[in-house]
Amino acid sequence: MTDDFGDDSGEKLVDWMIRIGQDAGESAMTASGERLASAFRRARGDDAIEGGAEADLGVAEWAKLDLSEFTSLPEYETIRQVIDEKLYREGIRHEFASMPEGEHLIFMVEDAPEVNEAFRELEDATHASAQRAEKELSRMRAQAKDEPIAEKAARAKEASSRLEAAKGKSRDVSRGVETRAK
């Protein structure tokens, strides 16, 4: 491609396009990370329960938390899995329920303080993960900048060949099994 312009203009254009793509991706990543952390913060509420809930005959046993702010984020299924795994590891009984007004997290009222703490920890983990991802993108950007155009082209061609070979195949990630699409 460099020879297309008779100098290194081609390589500079490719590098520029890669930087633009990475910057746009990094901006989207940062914005989505902040939206996720904010969703965890707001889900906990300004006056989130810090102490234990006392048993009261007038209090419902189950609580529901509206997840609409989470469902509007990219890759919601991944976020749902993260929440589910965190609550499971903490031993918090919970379910996700689709209702006419949207998806909700259902949990025992007595577990509200633990849910609050789990969401606080997920908020903190989101901020830490965003910082790690930014560093990784920066490292990848530096690596891409130093890589000669011929190597970039070879990697792209190899990736394209793998994609073409995989056409018609689907992958069951949970089992690691490939099956032919019909």
C-alpha positions as CSV (number, residue, x, y, z in Angstrom):
1,M,0.0,0.0,0.0
2,T,2.9,2.3,0.7
3,D,3.9,2.0,-2.9
4,D,0.4,3.2,-4.0
5,F,1.5,6.8,-3.1
6,G,5.2,6.5,-3.9
7,D,6.3,7.3,-0.4
8,D,5.3,6.5,3.2
9,S,2.0,8.4,2.8
10,G,0.0,5.1,2.6
11,E,1.5,3.9,5.9
12,K,0.8,7.3,7.6
13,L,-2.9,7.1,6.4
14,V,-3.3,3.6,7.7
15,D,-1.7,4.6,11.0
16,W,-4.0,7.7,11.2
17,M,-7.1,5.5,10.5
18,I,-6.1,3.1,13.2
19,R,-5.6,5.9,15.7
20,I,-9.0,7.4,14.8
21,G,-10.7,4.0,15.3
22,Q,-8.9,3.3,18.5
23,D,-9.7,6.8,19.8
24,A,-13.4,6.4,18.9
25,G,-13.4,3.0,20.6
26,E,-11.6,4.3,23.6
27,S,-14.1,7.1,23.9
28,A,-17.0,4.7,23.7
29,M,-15.3,2.4,26.2
30,T,-14.7,5.2,28.7
31,A,-18.3,6.6,28.3
32,S,-19.8,3.1,28.7
33,G,-17.7,2.4,31.7
34,E,-18.8,5.6,33.4
35,R,-22.4,4.9,32.5
36,L,-22.1,1.5,34.1
37,A,-20.5,2.8,37.2
38,S,-23.2,5.5,37.5
39,A,-25.9,2.8,37.0
40,F,-24.4,0.9,40.0
41,R,-24.2,4.1,42.0
42,R,-27.8,5.1,41.2
43,A,-29.1,1.5,41.8
44,R,-27.8,1.8,45.3
45,G,-29.6,5.1,45.8
46,D,-28.6,8.1,47.8
47,D,-30.1,6.7,51.0
48,A,-29.1,3.0,50.4
49,I,-29.7,0.7,53.3
50,E,-26.4,0.4,55.2
51,G,-27.7,-1.6,58.2
52,G,-29.7,-4.9,58.4
53,A,-33.4,-5.0,57.5
54,E,-35.5,-6.0,60.5
55,A,-38.3,-8.5,60.1
56,D,-41.7,-6.8,60.0
57,L,-45.0,-8.4,59.1
58,G,-45.8,-5.2,57.1
59,V,-42.7,-5.4,54.9
60,A,-42.6,-7.4,51.8
61,E,-40.1,-10.3,51.8
62,W,-38.9,-9.6,48.2
63,A,-37.6,-6.5,46.7
64,K,-37.2,-5.6,43.0
65,L,-34.6,-3.4,41.5
66,D,-35.4,-1.8,38.0
67,L,-32.5,-2.6,35.7
68,S,-33.6,-0.4,32.8
69,E,-30.4,1.8,33.2
70,F,-28.3,-1.4,32.8
71,T,-30.3,-2.8,29.9
72,S,-29.7,0.4,27.9
73,L,-25.9,-0.1,28.0
74,P,-24.0,-2.0,25.3
75,E,-23.5,-5.7,25.9
76,Y,-26.2,-5.9,28.7
77,E,-25.9,-9.7,28.8
78,T,-22.3,-9.4,29.9
79,I,-23.3,-6.9,32.6
80,R,-26.1,-9.2,33.7
81,Q,-23.6,-12.1,34.0
82,V,-21.2,-9.9,36.1
83,I,-24.1,-8.9,38.5
84,D,-25.3,-12.5,38.6
85,E,-21.9,-14.0,39.4
86,K,-21.1,-11.3,42.0
87,L,-24.4,-11.9,43.9
88,Y,-23.9,-15.7,43.6
89,R,-20.4,-15.5,45.0
90,E,-21.7,-13.3,47.9
91,G,-24.4,-15.9,48.6
92,I,-27.2,-13.5,47.9
93,R,-30.5,-15.2,46.7
94,H,-31.7,-13.4,43.6
95,E,-33.4,-13.8,40.2
96,F,-33.7,-11.7,37.1
97,A,-37.3,-11.2,36.1
98,S,-38.7,-9.8,32.8
99,M,-41.7,-7.8,33.6
100,P,-43.9,-5.6,31.3
101,E,-42.1,-2.5,32.5
102,G,-38.6,-4.1,31.9
103,E,-36.1,-6.4,33.5
104,H,-35.7,-6.4,37.3
105,L,-33.4,-7.9,39.9
106,I,-35.4,-9.7,42.5
107,F,-33.8,-10.4,46.0
108,M,-34.8,-10.8,49.6
109,V,-35.4,-7.5,51.5
110,E,-33.2,-8.8,54.3
111,D,-30.3,-9.0,51.7
112,A,-30.6,-5.3,50.7
113,P,-27.5,-4.3,52.6
114,E,-25.5,-7.1,50.9
115,V,-26.9,-6.2,47.5
116,N,-26.0,-2.5,48.1
117,E,-22.4,-3.5,49.1
118,A,-22.1,-5.8,46.0
119,F,-23.2,-3.0,43.7
120,R,-20.7,-0.6,45.4
121,E,-17.9,-3.1,44.8
122,L,-19.0,-3.5,41.2
123,E,-18.9,0.3,40.8
124,D,-15.4,0.3,42.1
125,A,-14.4,-2.6,39.9
126,T,-15.8,-0.8,36.9
127,H,-13.6,2.2,37.5
128,A,-10.5,0.0,38.0
129,S,-11.3,-2.0,34.9
130,A,-11.7,1.2,32.8
131,Q,-8.3,2.3,33.9
132,R,-6.8,-1.1,33.0
133,A,-8.5,-1.1,29.6
134,E,-7.2,2.4,28.8
135,K,-3.7,1.3,29.6
136,E,-4.1,-1.8,27.4
137,L,-5.5,0.3,24.5
138,S,-2.5,2.7,24.9
139,R,-0.1,-0.3,24.8
140,M,-1.9,-1.7,21.8
141,R,-1.8,1.7,20.1
142,A,2.0,2.0,20.7
143,Q,2.5,-1.5,19.4
144,A,0.5,-0.8,16.2
145,K,2.3,2.4,15.6
146,D,5.7,0.6,15.7
147,E,4.6,-2.3,13.5
148,P,5.5,-2.1,9.8
149,I,2.7,-1.8,7.3
150,A,3.6,-5.1,5.7
151,E,3.2,-6.9,9.0
152,K,-0.2,-5.2,9.6
153,A,-1.3,-6.2,6.1
154,A,-0.2,-9.8,6.7
155,R,-2.1,-10.0,10.0
156,A,-5.2,-8.5,8.4
157,K,-5.0,-11.0,5.5
158,E,-4.6,-13.9,7.9
159,A,-7.6,-12.7,10.0
160,S,-9.7,-12.3,6.9
161,S,-8.8,-15.9,5.7
162,R,-9.8,-17.3,9.1
163,L,-13.1,-15.4,8.9
164,E,-13.8,-16.7,5.4
165,A,-12.9,-20.3,6.5
166,A,-15.2,-19.9,9.5
167,K,-18.2,-18.8,7.5
168,G,-21.1,-21.1,8.0
169,K,-19.8,-22.2,11.4
170,S,-21.3,-21.2,14.7
171,R,-19.5,-21.6,18.0
172,D,-21.2,-22.7,21.2
173,V,-19.0,-20.8,23.5
174,S,-20.4,-22.5,26.7
175,R,-19.1,-25.8,25.4
176,G,-16.4,-24.8,23.1
177,V,-18.0,-26.8,20.3
178,E,-18.1,-25.8,16.6
179,T,-21.1,-26.7,14.6
180,R,-22.0,-26.2,10.9
181,A,-24.9,-23.8,10.3
182,K,-27.7,-25.3,8.2
